[in-house]
Amino acid sequence: MDIVFAGTPDVAVPALDAFADSGHRIRAVLTRPDAPVGRKRVLTPSAVKARALELGLPVIEASRLRGEVIAELRELEVDAVAVVAYGAIAGPAALGTARLGWFNLHFSLLPAYRGAAPVQRALIDGRARSGVSVFRIDEGMDSGPVLRQLEMPLDHPDAATALDDYAHRGAPELVAAFDDLEAGTATLTPQTGEASHAGKIGIDDARLDFRRPVRTLVDLARGVSPSPGAWAELDGKRTKLFGLAEVTQSPEVTQSPGVLTSWNRTAVLRCGDGWASVSDIQPFGKGRMPALDFLRGRGDVQFDEPIRTDEGA
């Protein structure tokens, strides 16, 4: 089939490569415009644009799908649009530019975790399994009928590792769905079951409250790593914590929640019901360093206690 591929970040590149190796013809690649990156705000192309140029594919850059972009897509007269983390809403006009519609690779087993951060939210919730879904985009939020689903473990140390894994294993599923569309054998199944929402991860979502259970905190840290990164306040300043892991053999010391101490050649944090080890720490305004190095010369460190806004939690 003649298709447009729409995507922006790194996680969309495996699917672009899979389509480039398939029998389908990529007429154009749709991606968001170059954006400033880093402290020097250097204007940088998206990962998908960079790969598309390497493959010699024409690129359409747009942050919104309207006006001239709609006209350009309509002129291509493609059969379908493949979408992976493009980052803009496709309204009725955009969806009408392809004969069969727009089809998205989503990183959850829909209708669970509809929204922008499905893998991150599933990790935060402590889910042991999740997966990917290929669905036809409609005017709702990830609510269209499903063509294919693949259930997979969710045992990754952080969100970046999980997303990379799901992106590579989900790419063949998206191409297979397009193979089915071409053959006329695709089955579009309405979503059933309880839907849940996976909103974007903000800074406040990544704050650690050490009064909570250790497993809850470890899962939270996995879900918000590497960005925006788990953090807590120390002397009123945001301090990032890396590599949290549950300590099965608890230190035989009495400490209040939020105390970082050294035990058995490991930096450990007291949580609500146990201890978590910490590999690295990044104090405000400084570089990342091993947590044990941070403790040397300081002794035990007590993190600030956050003010709870959800007393029922």
N, C-alpha and C positions, 0 to 999 in steps of 0.2 A: 504493500500500500504506500501511497504518498502521505507523509506525515510531517508535522512540525513537532519538534522537541522543545519543551519549555522547562527550564530549571535554572538555578542560580548557584548554590553553594557546592562544596566538595561532595556532599552525599548524593548529588544528582549526576556526577560524572560517570560512575559505573553503569548507570542505565543508558547514558548517551553513548558510551563505548559499546554496550551490548547492541544497541540499535544500529550503530555504524557497522557492526559485524554481521548484522542480520540481512534478510532479503528485502527489508522495507527501505524506502527511499526517503531520506531526510531532506526535505525541501528547504527548510530553514530552522535555525535554532533561536528561540525566544528567551531572552534573559534580561535581568535588571541592569541598568546602566552602571558604568564604572563608579566606584565609591571610594571616598578617602579612607585610608587604612593607616594605623599606627600613630605614634605621637606626632610625626611630621605630616600626617594627613596626606599621604601620597595617593593620588588618584590611581586606583587599581582595578583591572577588569575582574569580573566574577570568575570563579573556577570553571564554570561551564563555558563562558565566552573564550577563555584561554584555550580550553580543550577543543572547542569548535573550530577555532582558527587553525590549530594544529592539524585538524582533520580536513581543513579546506572547505568548511561549511559556511554558508551565508548566515549572518547574525542580525537579528532584530533586537534592538535594545529598547525596553519600555518599562517604566515603573507603574504605569496604569494602562489598562486595556480599553482604549477608547479612540475615537477620531481616526487619525491617519493609520494608527496601528491596526485597527479593525479592518480598514480598507486594504491594507497590505496583506493581512492574513486571508481576507476573502479572495483576493486576486490569486493566491496560491492554489486555491481549489483542492485542498488536501482531503484525504479520507478521514483522518483522525489526528488528534493532538495528544501526545504523551507528556504528562506533567510529573515532575519530581521536585518538590520544594521550590517552586518558581517564586512565590512571595508576593503575588498580587491576586486580587479577586477577579474571576472570570464571570462577568454578567451575561445576560441573555444574548446581547449582540456578539460577544466574543464566542460564546458556546455555539452560536449558529454559523460560525465560519468553517466548520468541518462537517463533512457529510454524516459521519457516524457519531460525532461528539468528541468531548475531551475526557481523557482517562488518566486518573491519578494513582501513583504508587504511594500509599500511606503506610507509615510505620507503626501500625497497631492492627489488632483484629477487630475491625469495626463491627458494631457501633461503639466499642470501648475506645476511649481516648481520642475522640474527635478534637481537632484543633492543632495548634502550632507546635506543641512539645509532647508528642505521645510517648516517645521513649523515655524522656526525662521524667515525666509524671509517673510512668509505670515503675521506674526504678525507685522513685521516692516512695511510692506505695508499697514497695517490697515485693512486687510481683516476680514470681520465679519463671514465668513464661509469658510471651507475647507473640508478635509476629508481624506480617505485612499483609496488606489488602490492596487489590487493584479494583477501583470502582469508577463508574461513570459520573463525572461531575454534574451536579444539578445546581439549583439556586440556593440550596441549604448549605449548612456547614458540615462538609464531609458526610453527607446523608444519602448520596446516590446509591443505586444498585451495585452489587459486588459481582465481579467476574471471577476473581481468583483470590484465595487466601492461603497463607503458609504459616503454620504455627512454629515457633522457634523458642529455644531457651533464652532467658534474660538473666544470665549469670555473669555479666561483664563487670569489670571493676569500676567503670565510669561511663558516662553518657557518650563520650566521643568514640570509645571502643565499640559500644553497642550500635551506634548509628552507622559506623563504618561497616560492621558486620552485616547489619540489616540492609544497608545500601547495596552491598555486593551480592547478597543472597536474594534480595528482592528484584534486582535488575532482570534476571532471566524470567521471573514471574510476569513482569510487565511486558516483555517481548512475547512471551507465550500467549498472553491475553490478546495481543495484536495479531498473532498468528491465528487464533481462534476467530477473531473478528473478520479477518481476511477469508477464512474458510467458511464463514457463516455458521460456525458451531458454538459461538460464544453464548453462554447463558448468563443473563443478568438477574441476580437474585436480590430481592428487596432485603434491606437490613432488618434483622429481628433481634430482640433482646433489649436489655437496659443500656441506654446510651450514657456515656460520661464525657466530660469536657477536659481537655488538656491545654490550658491556657499557657501563654508565654511565661518563661521563668524570669522573674525580676530579682533585683538585689535583695529585697526583703524576704523573698522565698528561700534564699540561701543562708539565712542567719541561723546559727546553731543555738538552741536553748538546752543547756546541759542538764536541766532538770528532767528532760524527757528520757525514755529508755534508750539504751545504747544502740539497739538494733535500728530504731527509728532514726537516730542521728547518722549512723553509717549509711543507711539507705538514702537519706537526704543528701549526704555528701557525694554519694555516687551519682545521683540524679542531677546535681548542679555543677559537676566537674566535667570539663575544665572551666566552663563559663556559666554563670559569673563567678563560681568558686565558693566553697563553704567558708563562712567567716563568723567571727565573734568579736566583741569589743574588748580591748585591753586598755585600761586607763582612758576609756572614752574614745579610742581610736580603732578603726576597723583593721582586723588582723586575719589573714587568710590561713586556713589549715588544710593540709593535703594528706592523702593516703590514710584516711581513717579506717580502722579495722577492729572488729570486736575482739577483745582479749578474753579467751576462754578460761585461763587460769588467773584469777583475780589477784592483784597485789594485796598482801596482808597489812594494809595501812588504812587508817580512817581519814577520809578527806571529804569535804563538801563538794557538791557538783560544780564543775567549772574549774577545778584545780588541775593544772598540768604539772606532772612530776616525773622524775626518772625512776624506773624500776626495771631490773633485770636487763640493763643496757638498752632500754627502750623508753621513749617518751610516751607517757600514757595520760589520758584525760579521764577524770571522774565524771560519770554520767548519772542519770537518775537511778539506774538499777545495776550498774556495773562500770566497766572500764573499756575505753577504746584507745588503741595505739595510734600515734600520729607520726608520720614519716618526716614531713617538712612543715615549715611555718614561714609566713611572710609578714613581718611587722609592717605597719603603715609607713609608707615612704621609703622602705628598704627592699633589698632583694630577698629572694627565696633562699632559705638555708635549712639544713637538717635540724629537726626539733631538738635533738640532744645538744647540738652546738648552741642553740638559743638558750637552753637552760643553764649551761655552764656559766658560773659566776653570778647567776641570778637566784638559784634555788627554786623552790616551788613558785608557780605563777598562778594567780587567781584571775580568771576572766570575769568581766562585768556580768552581772545578772540582768538579762533583758526584761523589759516591762511587758508582761503578757497582755495581749488584746483579745485573746480567746480563752478565757478562764475555764471554759467547759472542755477544752481539749486535753 
